[in-house]
Amino acid sequence: MTGRQLSLFAGAGSALLLIAALGFQAVGYAPCELCVLQRWPHVAAALIAGLVWWTGRVRVLAVLGLIAAATAAGVALYHMGVEMTWWAGPTQCSGGIGDLALMSTQDLMTRLQSAPVVSCTEVAWSFLGVSMAGWNAILSAGLAGLWAVAARKGA
């Protein structure tokens, strides 16, 4: 395969991961804050693949695709660590109380009404003992590898 074909394949992989995430959401698996954050690098990677297709400039764009896919893998690994309680996640989605003791009743009610419903610490779905965040980390690392090979092959 050429570098251009590998770039398009990697971008399509990111697009498929986005479609899968939206599919899970459509059937009732609401995303937490970290789940949503993991999607943005895949959006970037898919757009970068579109630029590769449009411009034919593989090497520089493939490096950007590599960075996007590696970022997705990194955020997914972080999320998996939060799920496994290896480290604390963001307080807004991990159950931290923050500054609640200092709030007025009205401020507390406002925060409660706008609080995220889904916790980042809970595994909503898993397959073979691996959560969605874990699968995203694995697949994103694979896509980063494809982007790396594409960058090496160039145009």
Protein Blocks (a to p, Z undefined) as FASTA:
>chain_A
ZZklmmmmmmmmmmmmmmmmmmmmmnopacdfklmmmmmmmmmmmmmmmmmmmnopaklm
mmmmmmmmmmmmmmmmmmmmmmnomaccdfklnopakjmlmpcfklmmmmmmmpcfbdfk
bcfbdcehiafklmmmmmmmmmmmmmmmmmmnmZZ
